Amino acid sequence: MASEKRLEVVTCTAPVNIAVIKYWGKRDEELILPINSSLSVTLHQDQLKTTTTAAISRDFTEDRIWLNGREEDVGQPRLQACLREIRRLARKRRSDGHEDPLPLSLSYKVHVASVNNFPTAAGLASSAAGYACLAYALARVYGVESDLSEVARRGSGSACRSLYGGFVEWQMGERADGKDSIARQVAPESHWPELRVLILVVSTEKKPTGSTAGMQTSVETSALLRFRAEALVPARMAEMTHCVRERDFQAFGQLTMKDSNQFHATCMDTFPPISYLNDTSRRIIQLAHCFNAHHGQTKAGAGGAPRAASPPPGAASPSRSPGLTSWLQVAYTFDAGANAVIFTLDHTVAEFVAAVRHSFPPELNGDKFLKGLPVEPVPLSDELKAALGTDPTPGGIKYIIATQVGPGPQVLDDPGAHLLGPDGLPKAAA
């Protein structure tokens, strides 16, 4: 934490997480308590992150917040819920006999500035990263050291999962007060080093139906949603945890796709129906299945994919289907938006990126089509081109972000990283 005159300031970063067992629907709107547990993968902050600076000063006359350079309404209910919870925890810590390391008062107002390095409200989990970062930064500036699941969750349910790196479960909990609805790490980011993630950005536009409104309508009208939450998700949580711990990509990939498909089926079962997928999303689904089927039929793995993709002995899973299982190369999942998230292993990345380029040729930005981790270009075999089938759709995918599993929130020690200046106002953009 740095001190600038009468200003106490801290800057943090937090990651995006992508659920492989989806959260959709709340049993308590105010406390943001889910109707089912969920499990996610934390993405690396080198590619996707929120950066947040929180500053408190006795000179501030009111709480203020800036998002991506624009001042926003600090009275927004979820933001206020996070602030109230942090200040409550800070008061509790002081009353428990813990003296604050700095002589700062809980009556000080806070200024917050936050930026994303990826599109906001486009289905890339920006609210999860944003509220996790807010909770983490506020906790540091107010001297709170307790579990922050409840603080982040009050901002955005899935934000509690962004408080940890690696693979994370959000336990739905049973208590009415939500004290047991918390996030816990299933495995650290170092657990599965071969796992890679490709985000296929189909749209950077704000989605037509926000997640909050969408899931509320689903809870009220979808019988399939209730059945999914009560009858299917508990077993899927146990199975997915097993897949992660065993690093069983075959079972992990198949269950990830099935759960994504089922989540979007509940959206269609909502009345009126909600459709987050567009034509390009559906073509990506087709592409993934064609790619997997091609590798299944050629057995040894056309394109040189080594046999390392086969699951470890004894890691068989009840979710598998005959004929597909040992040759699954890629798995898709879609959150509440049109953008696809592809899970694969490192040796498959280059060939699948080539397949995406073939099926969705970049229109103008060929040199900027691939962002993030470097991927060496490779040629596609004629057999795979034929297996991919349908005519290419130029420009269908705007760009690809290549990333991997990453750590949880970080504190930035460099004072130059602060988004707020010594006056507590946003620094001018460079």
N, C-alpha and C positions, 0 to 999 in steps of 0.2 A: 504494500500500500504506500502511495506517495503522498506527501503533504505539500501543497502549494499555497502559501499564505494561510488564510483561514479556511482552506478547502481540503477536505479529505476525499480522495478519489481512487477508484480501482477500476481496472479494465479487464474483462474476461472474454473468452471465446467459448462457444458451445456448438455441438454437432447436430446434424440432421440424423433422424433415425427412420428406418423403413420397416414397417411391421410385416412379418411373414405369417403371423396369426393375427388377424385384424381386430381392431377395436372399432365398434360401430354401435352407438346407442348408450344412453345414460339412464341409470336408475334414480339419480338425483341431479337435477340441472344446476342447482346452485353450487353444490360441493364438487360437481363433476366426478361422479362415481359411475363407473361403467357397468353394463349389464353382463359383461364377460371379461375374462383375463385376456391378455395379449402378449405377444413376444416379438421383439424387433432386433434389427441389426443396426448398430451405430456406424455411420459412414465417416470417413476420414476428413478432418478439418482442413487438410491441405487443399481439398477440392471444394467442400461445402461447409460453411460455418456462418454463425452470427457473431458479431463482435459488439459488446455492450460496455459502455462506461457509465458508472454511477458515481455521483459526487454529492456530498452533503456539506452544508455550510450554514453557520448561524446568520449569514448575510442573505440567504435565499428567503424570499417572501412567500413562495408557493412551490408545490411540486410541479415539475414540468418534464415532458418527454418529447424526444425527436426520433422519428423512425425514417431511416434512409434519407436524412436531410430535411424532412418536413416535420414541423411541430404538430403533434396529435393531441387529441382530447385526453387529458390525464384523468378525467372523471369516468372513463370507460370502466364498466363494472368489474371486468376480469382483472384489469390492471390494479384497480383499487383493492380487490381481494388479495392479490399478491402483496401489495404494500402493507395492508393491515396485518396479514399473517406474519410477515417478516418483523414488523415493529412489535407484534405481540410476542414473538419468540425472543426478540432482543430484550424486551422488558422482563420476560420470564427468566432469562439468563442472568440479568442484573439482580433480580429479586432472589435468585438462588445463591447469591453470594459471589458470583463471578464479576470481578471488576473489569470494565472495558479497558483494553490496553491504551486507548486514547481518550482524552477528556472530552468526548463528544456527547451531545444531548440527543435523546430520542425525539425531542421536539424539532430538531433541525429538519428543514425541507430537503428534498432530494431532486436533483436534475439527472435525467437519464438520456443518453444518446445511443442508438442501436442501428447497425447496418448489417444487411445480408449481402453475401457475395454471390447470390443466386436469385432467380425470380421469386417474388413474394406472392402468396395466394394463388399459385399456379399448380398446386398439388404436389409440391416438393417439400412438404413438412416444414414450411417456414415458421409457422406458429410454434411448433414443438421446439425448434432450435431457439427461437426468439424468447419464449417464456422460460426455458431452461437457463438461458444466458442471463435473463433478467433476475431470476431467483438467485442464481449463483453470485452475480455481481452485488445485488442488494445484501445478501448474506455476508459477503466479505466486508462491505463498507459499514454495516451495522454490527459486525462482530458476532454473527450467529453461526453456530457450529453444528446444529442438529440436522437430522435428515430433512432434506428439502423437497421430498416427494410431494408433500401436501401443498407447499407454496407453488411449485411449478404446475402441479395438476390444476390448481384453482385458476391458472391462466389458460392452459390448454391441456386437455387430458393426456395426450401423448407426450407432452413436454417432460413428464416425470421420467420417461424412458431415456431422454437425452441427457440425464444427469450421470449416466454411466457409459463407459466405452464397451466395446465388444458386443455381446449378445445379452439382451435385457428382457426380463419379464415384468409386466405390470400386473400385480395380483389384484383382482377385482375387490377383494375384501368382502366382509359380511356386515360389519358394524354400520349403524345408521350415521355415525359421526364421521365415517371415512378414515379413521385413524389406522386401519389395517389395509387401506387401498394404496399400496406403495410399490415403488419400483425396486427390483433387485437384479444384480448381475448374475447371469447364468454361466457365462464364460468370458474371460478377458479378451481384449483385441488381439493378443498374441496367439490365441488358441488355434486359429485356423488360417495360417499364413497364406495358403494357396487360394483362398476365396477372393474373388474379384467381383466388382459391382460396376455395371454400365447403366447410366441413366440416359435414356433416349428421350430427348426433349422434343415433344410434339407441339406443344403450345406453351407460350410464356404469358398468355392472357389469364386474367382472373377467371376462376371457374364460375359457371353460371349459377350453380347452387352451392352455397357455402356448407362446410361440413356440419356446423352446429345446427342449422335449419334442416339439413338433409337427414341427419340421424334422428332428430326429434320427430320428423314425419314418419321415418321408418319404424321407430318404436311404437308410434300410435297406430300404424296401419299394416305392418308386415307380419304375417303369421310365421313366415319363413325365418325372419330375424329372431324371433323368440325361440323357435325350435333349434336354430343354430346355436344360440347362446347357451341354452340349457342342456341340449342333448349331444351336441357335437364338439363344442370348443374345449371342454375339460379334457377329453381324450386327446384332442389335437395338441393341446398345450404340453401334455406329457410326452407325446410322440415327438413333437418338434424339439423339446429339450433333449431328448435322447439322440435325435439326429445331429444336433449341434455338438453334443458332448462326444459322440462317436465320429464326428466329421464325415458323416455318411451323406455325400452329396446327392446320391440317387434318391434316397428317401426324402431328404431335405428339399430337393428341387421339386419333386412331384407334389409333396404336401403344400409347398409354397404356392404353386400354380393352382391347385385345387381350392385352397383357401381364398385366394384372390378371386377366382371365378365365382365362388359362393358368395363372397361379399358383394360383388357386382350383381349377382342374382337377387340378393335381398334388396338392393337399390331398385331393381326393376320390379320387384314384388311390392315395393312401396307404392302408395296411391296418393296423388298421381305419381307415376314412375319417375325415377331419377336415372339419367344416363350420363355417367362421367366419361365413358369411353367414346371415342369417335372412330371414323372409318380407318384412320391410320393406326389407332390402338389395336383394332381388330386385325389389321394386316400384320402387325408385329406379333400378335398371338399366333397367327397362321405361320409366320416365318419361323418362330421358335419351334413349333411342332414339326414343321418340314425339316428343319435343321437336325432336330433330334431323331426323326424317323430315318433320315439319310444315314446317320451314324449307326443307327440300330440295324439297318439293312446291310451295311458294308462291314459289320461286325468288328473288324480290326480297327475301325475308326478312320475313315477316309480323311485325308488332310494331315495324317501323321499324329493324330491324337493318341497319346500313349495309354497303355492299359491302367495307368494310375488312377483313372477316373472310376474304376470299379470299386465298389464298397469294400471296406475291411471285413474280414471273416466274422460271421456272427452278428453283423449289423443289419440283418434283414428287417424289413418293416412291413407291418400289415397293410400299409397304404399302397403298396406297389401293384402295378398292373403287369401281367405277363407280356413279354415281347418288347417292352420299352425300358425295362428297369436298368440293365447294366450299361446302357449307352446314352443315358441322359447327359447332355452336354451343357444345356442352358435352361434356366427357369425364369419365368417372368412373374412380376407382381405389379399391380396398379393400386395406388391409393385413390382418394377421391379426386381424380383428375385424369387427363388423357395421357400423361407421361408414363412411360414404361420404365421399370427398374428390372434389370436383368442380372441374375446371379449366375456365375460360372466359375471355372477354375482357371488358374493363370495360363495353362497351356492351350486353352480354347479361345482366349480373348481375341487374338489376332485374326483367326479365321472367322469368328462371328462378326467382328467389326467389318471385315471384308464383305461378309454376306449382307450386312446392313447397308453398306455403301452401294452394293450391287442392287439391292431392292429399293433403296431410297437415295438415289444419287443426289449429292449436294448441288444446289442450283448455282449459288454464287460464292459460297464460303468454303470451297474445297480445302483450303489451307487451314481454316479455323473450325472445321467440322468436328474434329476430335480435340477435346480439352482434357486436362488432368494428366493422369499417368501416361507416359509414352507407350505407344503400341506400334510395333514394326509392321509395315504393310506386307501382306502376303497375297499371292494369287489364289483365286478360287478354281477348283477343278471344274471341268465341264459337267461332270456328273452332279456336283453339288448345285451348280447353276441351274441345271435341268430340274433338280429336286425342289428348288425354291419356287419353281412354277411361275406364278403370275407376273405380268409385265411390271417393270419398275415404275415407281411413283416418285418422280423428281421433286425434291423439296419437301417431302412428307415429314421428314425428321429434320429439325432445325440444326441440332448439333448433338454430340454424344459427350457425356462426362464420364471418364474412366477413373474409378476410385477403388478403395478397399476398405476393410473394417478398420475403425479408428478408435481413439481414446475419448474419454469424457471431457467435461469442461476444463479449461486451463486459465490460470491467471497470467496476464502479460505484465512482466516487470518493467519493461521499457516505457518510461514516461512519454516518449514520442508516440506511443501507440494510443494514447488517450484521445477520445473523440471530442472531449470537452476541453476548452482552454482554461487558463487560470481564472477567468471571470465566470466560469461555470456555464458558458454558452458554447454551442458547437463551433469547432474550428472551421475556418474557411476551407472549402475544398481546394486541394492543391491543383 
